[in-house]
Amino acid sequence: PGAAPRGRGTMVSRAAHAKILELSKPPGPASLWYAVGAVFRQVGRAVDESGRALQMHMAYDEKLPVPCTAVKVAGKAPTIGQSFVAPSATLTGAVDLKAGASVWYGAVIRAQGAPISIGEMSSVQENATLTASGSAPVSVGKLVTIGAGSIIDSASVGDEAHIGCGCIVSAGAAIGKGAVLTAGSVLPAKTTVPANEIWSGKPAKKVGGVPPAEKEALLAEARSFAALAAIHQEHAWMDLEEIEFQAAQYKIEAQRPENWSQQLRDAPTFEELPKLKKRIAEVTAKIN
């Protein structure tokens, strides 16, 4: 404490750092430079818009992803492992994501005193919020889908359950294996939904059982989210340079003839790339 940020291997006190900042300010009133800065920013935006107009249909906006936030609480940090956490998602405290689990854009998972566990291949969709407070944990089983905008507070969700968009699951509630809570439903505190039942309403009540065909469809949906998460994991965290390189490659690929690969192989000067040739040899050796 009391030290300013490091700079090129040196460290100065906060007082000295503040003095440096004070001396580096331009002369004159701050309001003047604020106004000048505002003009510069407006000019910059105008120049950017002009450049975008010149590029016409080939223009694109550079949008870098907002990084996810993982916060340690009371000495316990989130465990992500082989799972997908989207940029802009937030995890705090003792959050444990099992293999293949996914936390989508804008979702918030807060372990405030008690742990939160998300099972294998389960998904927490966009802007959903899971909170475990006090000594009451949140437990989510395998192949569970928690719909966008849903709120779960210190409750348990069994394997293969499905929670629709915009649901509220109150503290102490429990949703059984394969059960369904339809979109917009509110499950009161300490209410138990038995396995393979459909509940709906505000407050939620039983409206029927889950037909076998619907159960299979919901499981297929859960697996599809896990597969989609693997694709997002590969692309969501690319830096701008890699995105631009890949975009350029797509444009080149679009201009190639359908039989381009065969044309290359038929060329007298064709030679496999050294890295590719080595990789092919390694894979072939493993197969044999």
Secondary structure, 3 states (H helix, E strand, C coil): CCECCCECCECCEHHHHHHHHHHCCCCCCHHHHHHHHHHHHHHHHHHHHHHHHHHHHHCCCCCCCCCCEEECECCECCECCCCEECCCCEEECCEEECCCCEECCCCEEEEEECCEEECCCCEECCCCEEEEECCCCEEECCCCEECCCCEEECCEECCCCEECCCCEECCCCEECCCCEECCCCEECCCCEECCCEEEEECCEEEEEECCHHHHHHHHHHHHHHHHHHHHHHHHCCCCHHHHHHHHHHHHHHHCCCCCHHHHHHHCCCCCCCHHHHHHHHHHHHHHC
